Amino acid sequence: MLFKDFLSDTGLADAFDGRCPPTFHAAYLSPGRSQQRIDFILVPDSVAVEGSDELFTDKVSLPSGPDYISDHICLTATISLP
């Protein structure tokens, strides 16, 4: 409710249109804690969001073995300016 009120009051829109993908990997959390979304891409209502996605979601090959390249999952959006 607070987030929706914030968007309404500021005239901003969530580039993920209400989808709430987690933005950090569960592997870095304490036992019993769940993933959450802590990062957002907010755009003015007048900006068209053509697409949104997440990066760094999978492990990659590193010299020490497969691991995440970052503890965060990166959010990305393609927008069109008016």
C-alpha angles and dihedrals in degrees: 000000000000092000093049090048090050091052092048094047094048100039090237128136131210109245088215091057095226097318107130109203113179112254100207134046121261089223089074096052129095115256112281095023120116131217119264139182110255100159128066140182108216122187134179114269088245092065117088115224108213096183145340133204145162127249131199092032097134134056117257132205111269130172089257092048136271113335142140115279089223139009087235129072107224120229119215132183136185112216138181118218118220 
